[in-house]
Amino acid sequence: MLLAGAEFAGTSETIGAIVGAVAAALTAAGFDEARRRARRLVAAALGLSPAETLGRADCPITEDEGERVSAMLARVLAHEPLSRIAGVREFWGLAFALSPETLDPRPETETLVEAVLARLPDRAAPHRFLDLGSGTGCVLLALLSEYAAANGVGVDLAPGAVATGKANAARLRLGVRAGFVRGHWASAVAGRFDAVVANPPYVESGALPGLPPEVRDYDPPLALDGGPDGLAAYRAIAADLPRLLAPDGLFAAEIGAGQGEEVSRIISAAGLVVETIVPDLAGIPRCVVARRA
């Protein structure tokens, strides 16, 4: 049976057997959903889709392939996210390359995209979007994939994130409608936008050491550290919203658990009207939605 760090047992191993061995190792290490994780890991190592690991369960693997699985398993057991190992994360059905200076997009951030889509129903309108703290560009580019006539700007303080956003836009053939610039929130941006979106850092500085190792050790601190109370970025962003938003312009921001009331107060103090707080699929309040008064 193949285990992390072990020598490959031979070509008699099949994809199905390797998935089972990886799942057993993950279970023993305390990982949840071990079978699903194992399929994704083996798929990534072999260049397959997770579904293909099921369809090819009886296919043998080579020694080189087995070694790739072993090496990847060792890294996952050390709590390195599989998306970091593979260098790519799927978001809104699109593949986004990661880099050390970008946050690894989470499924709950899709709540931002859904909030905008629900409130700007005309997909043919030439909307203008602004994504503050754009990282991989996942939120902005997901929106542009839905609004064929729209364009937008992504802003990030990290040069590597700006470069990654540009590369992802080009790879997704959205580069002609998406610009990425380096700046501290909206300080480098002029003009008005139909929607401003943000997934800012919102973890309290003192809570960073207690984050799961997959987050603490691999996501950039710049994308996590929200200051002493976790709200510093919202204050900085809110100050610029009146000049950024077009009449009836929309603002949607991701928030951490339990931050809805405080973030709403910050946004309201800037002169916006908070419409609602949208929960994610787990039912956790995740996205504050506001309009320019």
N, C-alpha and C positions, 0 to 999 in steps of 0.2 A: 504494500500500500504506500502511496506517495505521501510524504510528510514534508513540512517546511524544513529545508536544510538537508534533507536526506538525499542520497544518491538515487538516481532514477532506476526503477526496478527492471526496466526492459520494455521492449516494444509490444509485449503482450497487454500492456495497459490500454484501456479504451477511454474514450472521452467520458462515458458514463461512470466508469470506475474512478477516474480522476476527480470528477465532480463530487462523487460520494466521499472520497478521501479528503478533499478540501473542506467539504461541509462538516465532516467529523472534526477536523482540526479547528475550524472556526467555532463549532459548538463547544469543544473542550476549552477554548479560550474565552468563552462567555459572550460571543457575538450573537445577537439576535438575528432572526431570519437567515440562518446559516445556509440553507439550501439555495435560496435566491441569491445571496451574496456569492456562493460558490459558482453558480452558473455564470454570473456576470464576470467573475474573476477569470474563469477558464475561457470564457468567450473572448475577453480582452487579450489574454495571453496568446490565443490561437488565431486572433483576427476574425472571429465569428460573431454572430449575434447570439444573445442568450437563447433565442428560440432554436437556433441551429444546433446548439449543444444537446438539445432534446432529440432533434431529428437525426443526429449523427452519433447517438449514444454508444452504438456498437462499433464505431470506427476506431481503429488503433491510432495511437499518437507516437510520434518519433521521440527519440531521446532528447533532441534539441527542444522540442515542444514541451516535454516534461520538465526540462530544466527551467524553461521560461515560467511555467506554472509555479514551480517550487520557489523561484526567486520572487515572483510577485506575491505569493502567499506569505513569504517571510516578511515582506514589507507591510502587508495588510495586518498581519499579526502584531506588528509594531505600531499599529494604529495610523498608518499612512493611508489617507483616503484613496480608494481605487481610481477616482477621477483624477487625482493628482498624479498617480502612477501612469495612467493612460494619457494624461495631458488634455483631456477633453471631458466636457459635461454636457448632457442634453438638457435643454431648457426650452419650453414651449415647442417641442418637437424639432428644435434646431440644435445642431452641434456647435458648441463654443469651445475654442481652445482656451486653456488656462495658462497663467504665468505666475511666477512667485509674487507679483505685486497685485494680483487680482483675487477678490473673494471667489470662493467656489460657489456658484449659484445654487440656491436651494429651491426645492419645489414650492415652498410657501411664498417665495417671491413672485411666483406667477399670479398671486392675488393682485399685485399692482397692475399687471397687464389686464386682468379680467375687470378690474375696477374702471379702467379707462374705456375699455371696449363697451361696457354697459352704459356709459354716460356720453359717449361720442358715437352714436349708432351709425352715422353716415361713413361707411368705409371708403367712399370715393372722394371724400372731402380733402382738400389740400392742407391738412392740419400741419402745424409746426410744433414739434415736441422738444423738450429739454430734459435731459437725464443728468441729475447731479450726483456725482460719485458713481460714474458709469461702469467702472471695472471692466469686465469682459465685453460690455456693451449689450448684455443679454436683454435688459428691459427695453431699451431704445430700439434695438434691432427686431425684437419680437413685435413691437408696435408697428414698425415700418413694414414688417412682413404682412401685417393685417390691413394697413392703410396704404394702398398702392400709389396714391398721389401725395403722400405726406413726406416731410423731410424732418430732420432733427439734428440736435447737437448733444454730444456727450461730453461731460467735464469730469476730469479726475485729477487729483493732485500728484499721483504717482506716474512718472514718465513711462514706466513699463506697462501700466494699465492702459494709458493712452495708445501706446503702440499695439497692444493686444486688441483693443477695441477696433482700431483701424484695420488690423489684419482679419478679424472676424467679419467685419463689414464687407471687406473685399471678397472673402471666401464665400459669403452668403449672397454675393452680387447685390449688395445694398450700399456699396461705397459711394455711389453717386448721389445718394440721398441722405447720407449720414456723415457728419463731421465730428471729429474728436479733438478736444483741446485740453491743454494742461492748465489748471487753475484751482484756486481755493474757492470751492463752491461756485457761486455765480459772479465772483468778482471780475472775471474775464469775459462776461457775456453781456451783450446788449440786445435790445429789441424785445418784442413780446411774443408769448407762446400760448398756444391753445391748451396745452397741458404741460405741467412740470411734474416729473416723477423723481423719486429719490429713495434709495435704500441706504441710508447713512449708517455710520457706526453708532450702535446704541447700547453697547455693553458698558456697565460701570467699570471704571479703571480698576477698582479693587477686586472686581469679580473675574478679571481675566485669568488669573492663575487657576481658578476653579473650573474653567471651561473644559469640555471633553478634549482629550489630546488630539483628536482628528481636527479640531478647530484651533485650539490654542497653539499647536506646534506647526501648523501648515497654512492657515490663513494669515494674511499680513496684519500686523497689529493696527496699522493705519485704517484698515477697513473694519476693525472691531471696537476700538477704544473710543467710547462716547463721552469721555471725561468723567469727573467725580460722580455725577448723577446719571450719566448715560444720555444726557439731553443736549449736550453742547452743540452738536451739529444741527439740531432742529432750530435752535435759537439763531444760529448763523444763517440758515436757509430762509427762515421766516422773515427776517429783516428785508430780504430782497424780493419777496414774492409780489408785493404791490406793484413794483416796476416791471416785473417779468411777465405777469399774467395779462393776457388779453381780456377785454370785457367778458365777463362770465367764464373766464379761464378756470381750468381745473387743476387742482393740486392733489397728488396722491403720494403718500409716504409710508413705507414699511415701518413698523414699530415692534419693539420687544414686548414680551408678555407683561401685562400690568402697566404699560406706559400710555395707554389711550387717553386717560383723563389729562395727564400733564402735557402731552403733546398737543392735544386739542386746545388747551389753555394757551399755549405758546402761539399756536397758529391764529387763534381768535384774537389775541392781543395785537397781532400784526395787521388786523383789519379784514381777515377772511372769515367766511361763514362755514363752519364745519358741518357737513351734511350727514356723515355717518362714519362708523368704524366697521370695516368689512372683516369678517372672520376668515381664516384659512380653512383648508379641508379638515383640519383637526378640531375646528371650532374655536381656535384661539384668536382673539381680536388682533388683526395683523396689519391692517391698512387704514390709515386716517385719510378721509376724502373731504376736501374743502373746495369752495368756490370763492372767486373774487367778489366782494360785495358790490 
